[in-house]
Amino acid sequence: MCELDLAVDGVEGLTDQNHIGGALGTLRLASCAGVNAEDSVLDLGCGIGGPLRLLAEVYRCRGHGVDANAARIEDAINLTTDTGLEKLLSFEHADLLERTPRASWSVVWAQNSWIHIDEPAKLASVAAASLRPAGRLAFEDVVLLRTPGAGVEERALAELSDVWRSTFSTLETWCRGFADSGFKVTKSQGDTEILLRDCAAMLARAKDEPRSYPAHEIVGWQRAFELCQAGVIGYSRVVATL
């Protein structure tokens, strides 16, 4: 089995790239960060390791993933072995905020995972401490574009936060944390359209096959779509150099 077999599913959209933007999003962020075969990539919040496997498959770079969920790390290891990428990749079950970082990586990867940890400044400092001089941070996530209105918008954002187990910060908050940790932002792109498309696609699939998706996940996609349309949340991509 090749990693591309896991990363791309044009019919049901069931892949190991379980983040906004899917495989194309991973490759877009990699292109922005200039990932290449000489890089060593540290994915902080790697989940089941989909992005790292795709980077290793396409660029032949090395990588290491860290996640606090033991079951996801076990899945990441097994899937990496199944795709024959175990010589390029390794995984670690650990709290990324508690482990001692080593300044040995050329890229820290943070794709749609850091909103689950309400510590922008701490995450930025961990990333900086993990990078070699002139290392790069490749970051993208859902961001807060404006304060939600009282009532409907506030309730919708609270519901989304609960379903996604996430806390939403502004892009300015993230970039301030990066700057305070010694990063210089070299690229910053808004890509809210990709969030809208992903939510709309998942809602369409859920409408066709409602029993295939947990009710709370459908609620999350609906709230995200509504808040995105209203301009409360968006999606941003940042590359920063140490």
Summary of the structure (lengths in Angstrom):
residues: 242
radius of gyration: 17.4
end to end distance: 36.8
largest distance: 52.2
contacts: 815
relative contact order: 0.14
helix: 46%
strand: 22%
